[in-house]
Amino acid sequence: MSMRVFDWQAFVEGTVHIYEQTAMTIGVFDGIHRGHQTLIAKILRRGYIPTVVTFRQSPKRILSPETYGGDIVSLPQKLAIFEDLGVSQTILIDFSENFSTLKGQEFMDTLIRRGKLAYFVIGSNFRCGYRLDTDAARISAMNAERGIITEVVPPVKEGALPVSSSRIRAAIGAGDFARARASLGRNVAIDLGGIPSISGTDGLVFDLTSSYRVIPPEGRYRVILHEQGRKNAGKGTEVEISVDAGKICIPSDGRVPLQVGYIEFVSL
């Protein structure tokens, strides 16, 4: 069965319905790295409907676009990974001024009332609500009053440091795909869907400078090209591409798919 995807506003207004008790986790989930995967694994084991609450766009991208480091995965990539991991339902929040003024208790009340929440998993550094007024300890206490089990999970570490989206962005920005892979648990992949391509003398050129994606540094890289609609990593065509000034150039030869869906960087 395909994963169901709900819009937050429709969820709040009750125009979409959840009929069975849920196990939920929440976060931006950029990259869906090994720490995120730990949270998701826990909601899959409880016997309730595994549900993820996340954002259509990163709040940081909206609040501080000039300093935002870029998305590690696109929204279609994120949803595909959730589904591959076994998530049954995803609720997408459009971060807005109205949402940003919602208090943490109001937010949790909505999840409990509309989402039939039975089990909740969050990271130990999770905070929500207006001016981040509600932390993990407070959420756990509020939920306990209603008989809802809350599990607070410590960060997953890689060496002495926690796995984090910011460290993965830094690794990709430095061209260190092996380090990024260690945190992600899979190869770095850039979704080219929806990004216009220009056919030049050297091949297909995709301009990522205005795409809010994390872009590797200038250089040449071995990648696997995947056609649109094909999800299986490792089943595409291996070629060498170049990155220059935020543009990705894929050479035109007989092996290049007519429609490139995404590129997967090969960790050496």
C-alpha positions as CSV (number, residue, x, y, z in Angstrom):
1,M,0.0,0.0,0.0
2,S,1.3,3.5,-0.9
3,M,2.1,5.9,1.8
4,R,-0.6,8.5,2.5
5,V,0.5,12.1,2.5
6,F,-1.6,14.7,4.3
7,D,-1.5,18.5,4.2
8,W,-1.2,20.0,7.8
9,Q,-4.1,22.4,7.2
10,A,-6.4,19.7,6.0
11,F,-5.3,17.6,9.0
12,V,-6.1,20.5,11.4
13,E,-9.5,21.2,9.8
14,G,-10.5,17.5,9.9
15,T,-11.0,17.2,6.1
16,V,-8.7,14.2,6.2
17,H,-9.2,11.5,8.7
18,I,-7.0,9.1,10.6
19,Y,-9.0,6.2,11.9
20,E,-6.4,4.1,13.8
21,Q,-4.0,4.9,16.6
22,T,-0.7,6.2,15.4
23,A,3.0,6.1,16.4
24,M,4.5,9.5,15.4
25,T,7.8,11.2,15.1
26,I,8.5,14.8,14.0
27,G,11.3,16.8,12.6
28,V,12.6,18.6,9.5
29,F,14.3,15.3,8.5
30,D,16.6,16.9,6.0
31,G,18.7,14.1,4.6
32,I,16.9,11.5,6.7
33,H,20.3,10.5,8.2
34,R,21.1,7.7,10.6
35,G,19.8,9.7,13.5
36,H,16.4,10.3,11.8
37,Q,16.3,6.6,10.8
38,T,16.6,5.6,14.4
39,L,13.5,7.7,15.3
40,I,11.6,6.2,12.3
41,A,12.6,2.6,13.2
42,K,11.1,3.1,16.7
43,I,7.6,4.1,15.3
44,L,7.7,1.0,13.1
45,R,7.9,-1.4,16.0
46,R,5.0,-0.4,18.1
47,G,2.0,-1.9,16.2
48,Y,0.4,1.5,15.6
49,I,0.2,3.3,12.2
50,P,3.8,4.7,11.7
51,T,3.4,8.4,10.9
52,V,5.9,11.2,10.3
53,V,5.2,14.9,10.8
54,T,7.6,17.1,8.8
55,F,7.9,20.3,6.8
56,R,7.3,20.9,3.1
57,Q,10.2,23.3,3.3
58,S,12.8,23.8,6.0
59,P,11.8,26.6,8.4
60,K,15.4,27.8,8.2
61,R,15.0,28.2,4.4
62,I,12.0,30.5,5.0
63,L,13.3,32.4,8.1
64,S,17.0,32.9,7.0
65,P,17.3,32.2,3.2
66,E,20.5,34.3,3.0
67,T,22.3,31.9,5.4
68,Y,20.5,28.7,4.7
69,G,23.0,26.0,3.6
70,G,20.6,24.2,1.2
71,D,18.5,21.0,1.2
72,I,20.2,17.7,1.3
73,V,17.2,16.0,-0.3
74,S,14.2,17.4,-2.2
75,L,10.7,16.8,-1.0
76,P,10.0,14.0,-3.5
77,Q,13.3,12.3,-2.3
78,K,12.2,12.7,1.3
79,L,8.8,11.2,0.7
80,A,10.3,8.3,-1.3
81,I,12.8,7.5,1.5
82,F,10.0,7.6,4.1
83,E,8.0,5.2,2.1
84,D,11.0,2.9,1.5
85,L,11.6,2.8,5.3
86,G,8.0,1.7,5.9
87,V,6.3,4.9,7.0
88,S,2.5,4.6,6.4
89,Q,1.5,8.3,6.7
90,T,3.3,11.6,6.4
91,I,1.8,15.0,7.5
92,L,3.4,18.0,5.7
93,I,3.5,21.3,7.4
94,D,3.7,24.5,5.4
95,F,5.7,26.7,7.7
96,S,3.9,30.1,7.9
97,E,3.5,33.1,10.2
98,N,0.3,31.5,11.7
99,F,2.1,28.2,12.3
100,S,5.1,29.9,13.9
101,T,2.9,31.5,16.6
102,L,1.4,28.2,17.6
103,K,2.4,27.3,21.2
104,G,3.9,23.9,21.8
105,Q,1.0,22.7,23.9
106,E,-1.5,23.7,21.2
107,F,0.6,21.9,18.6
108,M,0.7,18.7,20.7
109,D,-3.1,19.0,21.4
110,T,-3.7,19.0,17.7
111,L,-1.5,15.9,17.1
112,I,-3.2,14.0,19.9
113,R,-6.8,15.0,18.9
114,R,-6.6,14.7,15.1
115,G,-3.9,12.1,14.9
116,K,-5.1,9.5,17.4
117,L,-1.6,9.7,18.9
118,A,-0.7,6.6,21.1
119,Y,3.1,6.7,20.9
120,F,5.5,9.6,20.3
121,V,9.2,9.6,19.5
122,I,11.4,12.7,19.5
123,G,15.1,13.5,19.7
124,S,16.4,14.8,23.0
125,N,17.2,18.2,21.6
126,F,13.7,18.6,20.0
127,R,11.8,21.8,20.8
128,C,8.6,23.2,19.3
129,G,6.1,26.0,19.7
130,Y,6.2,29.8,19.6
131,R,9.8,30.9,20.5
132,L,10.5,27.2,21.1
133,D,8.5,27.2,24.3
134,T,8.2,23.5,24.7
135,D,11.1,21.0,25.0
136,A,11.3,17.2,25.0
137,A,10.9,16.9,28.7
138,R,7.8,19.1,28.8
139,I,6.3,17.1,25.9
140,S,7.0,13.9,27.7
141,A,5.3,15.1,30.8
142,M,2.2,16.5,29.0
143,N,1.8,13.3,27.1
144,A,2.1,11.1,30.2
145,E,-0.8,13.0,31.7
146,R,-2.9,11.6,28.8
147,G,-1.5,8.1,28.9
148,I,0.6,8.6,25.8
149,I,4.0,7.0,25.8
150,T,6.8,9.3,24.7
151,E,10.3,8.1,24.0
152,V,13.1,10.7,24.0
153,V,16.0,9.4,22.0
154,P,19.6,10.6,22.4
155,P,21.6,11.7,19.4
156,V,23.2,9.0,17.2
157,K,27.0,9.6,17.2
158,E,29.6,9.1,14.6
159,G,32.8,9.0,16.6
160,A,32.6,11.7,19.3
161,L,30.2,13.9,17.4
162,P,26.4,13.6,16.8
163,V,25.2,12.8,13.3
164,S,23.6,16.0,12.0
165,S,22.2,17.6,8.8
166,S,24.6,20.5,9.2
167,R,27.6,18.3,9.3
168,I,26.4,16.4,6.2
169,R,25.9,19.7,4.4
170,A,29.4,20.6,5.3
171,A,30.7,17.3,4.0
172,I,28.9,17.6,0.7
173,G,30.0,21.2,0.3
174,A,33.6,20.0,0.8
175,G,33.2,17.1,-1.7
176,D,33.6,14.6,1.0
177,F,31.0,12.1,-0.1
178,A,32.4,9.2,2.0
179,R,31.9,11.2,5.2
180,A,28.4,12.2,4.1
181,R,27.6,8.6,3.2
182,A,28.7,7.4,6.7
183,S,26.1,9.8,8.3
184,L,23.4,9.2,5.7
185,G,23.8,5.4,5.5
186,R,23.6,5.7,1.7
187,N,25.2,7.6,-1.1
188,V,24.5,11.3,-1.6
189,A,22.0,11.8,-4.4
190,I,20.8,15.1,-6.0
191,D,17.3,15.2,-7.4
192,L,17.3,16.9,-10.8
193,G,13.5,16.7,-11.2
194,G,11.9,20.0,-11.9
195,I,15.3,21.7,-12.6
196,P,15.4,22.9,-16.2
197,S,18.3,21.6,-18.3
198,I,20.0,23.3,-21.2
199,S,21.5,21.2,-24.0
200,G,25.0,22.5,-24.8
201,T,28.0,21.3,-26.8
202,D,29.4,19.5,-23.7
203,G,26.1,17.9,-22.6
204,L,23.1,18.6,-20.4
205,V,23.6,21.5,-18.0
206,F,21.5,21.8,-14.8
207,D,21.7,25.1,-12.9
208,L,21.3,24.5,-9.2
209,T,22.2,28.0,-8.0
210,S,18.6,28.9,-7.3
211,S,17.3,25.5,-6.3
212,Y,18.0,25.6,-2.5
213,R,20.1,22.4,-2.9
214,V,23.4,21.6,-1.3
215,I,25.9,21.8,-4.2
216,P,29.3,20.1,-4.2
217,P,32.4,22.1,-4.9
218,E,33.8,22.6,-8.4
219,G,35.3,19.5,-9.9
220,R,34.7,16.2,-11.7
221,Y,32.9,13.3,-10.0
222,R,31.9,9.8,-10.7
223,V,28.1,9.4,-10.4
224,I,25.3,7.0,-11.3
225,L,22.6,8.5,-13.4
226,H,19.1,7.4,-12.7
227,E,16.1,7.8,-15.0
228,Q,13.0,9.6,-13.8
229,G,10.7,7.1,-12.1
230,R,13.4,4.6,-11.3
231,K,14.1,4.3,-7.6
232,N,16.7,1.5,-7.2
233,A,20.1,2.8,-6.4
234,G,23.0,1.2,-8.2
235,K,20.9,0.3,-11.3
236,G,21.7,3.4,-13.4
237,T,24.5,4.4,-15.7
238,E,27.9,5.4,-14.3
239,V,29.5,8.4,-15.9
240,E,31.7,11.3,-15.0
241,I,30.1,14.7,-14.5
242,S,31.5,18.2,-13.8
243,V,30.4,20.8,-11.4
244,D,31.2,24.5,-12.1
245,A,29.7,27.6,-10.5
246,G,26.7,25.7,-9.2
247,K,26.0,24.1,-12.5
248,I,26.1,20.3,-13.1
249,C,27.1,19.2,-16.6
250,I,26.3,15.7,-17.7
251,P,28.1,14.6,-20.9
252,S,26.0,13.7,-23.9
253,D,26.8,10.3,-25.1
254,G,24.7,7.3,-26.0
255,R,24.7,6.0,-22.4
256,V,22.9,9.0,-20.9
257,P,19.2,8.5,-20.2
258,L,16.8,10.8,-22.1
259,Q,15.3,12.0,-18.8
260,V,17.7,12.1,-15.8
261,G,15.8,11.9,-12.6
262,Y,18.7,12.1,-10.1
263,I,22.4,11.6,-9.8
264,E,24.0,9.4,-7.1
265,F,27.6,10.3,-6.1
266,V,29.8,7.3,-5.9
267,S,31.8,7.2,-2.6
268,L,35.4,6.2,-3.2
